Amino acid sequence: MTLEEFRLECGWSKIEMCRQARVDFKVLQKAEAGEEITVNTANKFARALSKELGRAIHYQDIEGLKIK
């Protein structure tokens, strides 16, 4: 699943995803558009998703993420 698909599974808007992962809105836009993000940022997304969905999600499980 892509980051957007995981986000929608959580029922989160982009703003809520940013709040939960503690990342800037522009960073989320970059990630969802397939632009490069850091491993640290990818881990923040994975941790927020794991917490909300109640299952372990690693950044490697999120399709389409480009890591610097």
C-alpha positions in Angstrom: 0.0 0.0 0.0 1.1 3.5 -0.7 1.4 6.2 2.0 -1.8 7.8 0.8 -3.6 4.5 0.9 -2.4 3.9 4.5 -3.4 7.4 5.4 -6.9 6.9 4.0 -7.2 3.6 5.8 -6.7 5.5 9.0 -9.4 8.0 8.0 -6.9 10.8 8.2 -6.7 14.0 6.2 -3.3 15.2 5.1 -3.3 17.7 8.0 -4.1 15.0 10.5 -1.4 12.7 9.1 1.1 15.5 9.6 0.0 16.1 13.1 0.2 12.4 14.0 3.6 11.9 12.4 4.9 15.3 13.5 6.0 16.3 10.0 5.5 19.4 7.9 2.7 19.4 5.4 5.1 20.0 2.5 7.1 16.9 3.5 3.9 14.8 3.3 3.1 16.3 -0.1 6.6 15.4 -1.3 6.3 11.8 0.1 2.9 11.2 -1.5 4.2 12.6 -4.8 7.1 10.2 -4.9 9.8 12.7 -4.1 12.7 11.9 -1.8 12.4 12.0 2.0 14.8 11.0 4.7 14.7 7.7 6.5 13.9 9.5 9.7 10.8 11.0 8.1 9.8 7.7 6.6 10.0 6.1 10.1 7.8 8.9 11.5 5.1 8.0 9.1 5.5 4.3 9.8 5.3 4.8 13.6 2.2 7.0 13.3 0.4 4.4 11.0 1.4 1.5 13.3 0.0 3.2 16.3 -3.3 4.0 14.6 -3.8 0.7 12.8 -2.6 -1.4 15.7 -0.1 -3.4 13.7 3.6 -3.1 12.9 4.2 -1.1 9.8 7.8 -0.4 8.7 8.8 2.3 6.2 9.8 -0.5 3.8 6.2 -1.7 3.8 5.0 1.6 2.4 5.1 1.4 -1.4 6.5 4.2 -3.4 8.6 5.9 -0.8 11.8 7.3 -2.1 14.5 7.5 0.6 17.5 9.8 0.3 
